[in-house]
């Protein structure tokens, strides 16, 4: 999980988010549906804040602490992060070539 | 000696210190001697403004400025009111005004970084630099003098401030001291907020009382990266820490193998757990996870307490280890503790020591026998003076029992039983719901739900507890027949509002008009609603239940 030398493809991002959320909630990742609102699974403000920390460390993006409320499903979050990454990309591309 | 100030000042030295580890990892330090000097200067500043005996609200971020201001208030005989800093532009600012009105406080103190953000409250920075610490003269203090007001009881619109005296504080901290037995605490580490009774008394004031070092960090830093708490313990060789159950559970869940490899918890001799239901599963999982880092199972000290008794009522003393016993779940529901090998595990919260405690039949027939569940009543010098400015509520809560004995008992509102000399806590009569160590009041949740669905009828919020002690919030709301919009959308709106505002997951049931019961005097019957909910006797028009709550209903059914 090195900080985004190469942007995560959307599918990987979705899988990674599902794994993170499942770990916070102590449930198997298979039980988390990417189209269902995370609050349905019992996501609280502590989990939501941790998700921001993990996104910052693993994806290399600074996100608002309200991320999980503004984008309530895994699919919504993945789409939002993909959007941020694509906007970020022109600046990052030279670095991505080094790996 | 009868007051906290004299006690602390007898122990001032240059080789004890408070260390605050900032979110950026940097450290701010003050020796006890410097804390004392700054507190005296603050006291001179406060006294110079004629604030003696006038309560002052302390709105500080985590850090040493709070400790100085709090101690300065005590040195000046100013009742201190620790409260959380309101987030800019949230409804929390109105909470501060309600709190000030309730306490009769006219002054807000804060640090220079937050003064402009709180200018609407005319917050001041105690300009202690201009005051001469040597001009301080100790005020007359007795055991009955109010030291501070603890506002952790009551809803946002109806807050209740517990008046804690110097005598209460000294007695409760003496209970802490006796827990340590022959190995007095030398270095405390923690992250609990200073406006929380466990953070204030269990960390800050305990360190001052025991002349121990305190190493602490902000709650936000802990939540974001829980490993930092255990790193504090490792790096500073702390021997004592305190946390609600969720703090330990969060470490087990979040800390990676790589982080674990760098930890040394072998110096820890006391790990207190309290302020919310203690789950046997949390203790066992933490032990397993952190044994390689040197954590010993005998380190646990599960306890029970509440702000109305300063902080601690009972706690397992050092080295005794955890007692987990299993009880027949159906007998527990009938208010009896019957040991059963495959039953519900409950964690013992320690023996009764230094206070009087009895278990009383909530129906009013007096004390019950060991092994029978009733309301926990407490009496003794740690029991606080009462709720500020609320004689009726003070009488009802703090003066229970035989009037001939001046009603010396505190009704805790919690349910439990005594068995083999230890207290077990099983539930509560009062309406408060505790999630992640935070007290939530049903009125606040109901009010938020009504804002999200103005066409709704009555709402009732209550907590339900899983077998393992975890607590969940349930809200039952009446909807009108023919209310516009699909029920699913309405439910979504209510859940979005409550989840966002309180940061907690919610289980919601929408029910027809008249399903939320009231007494004839119009008081909500939340406990009755809870029973109906748990027994499956509510017929919802629409339900969105958290998986854990759903599991709970299935086990009951």
Interface residues (C-beta under 8 A of the other chain):
Chain A: X23 X24 X26 X27 X31 X37 X39 X40 X41 X42 X43 X44 X45 X46 X48 X49 X50 X52 X53 X66 X69 X72
Chain B: X220 X223 X224 X225 X246 X250 X253 X254 X435 X436 X472 X492 X495 X496 X499 X500 X502 X503 X504 X505 X506 X544 X546 X547 X548
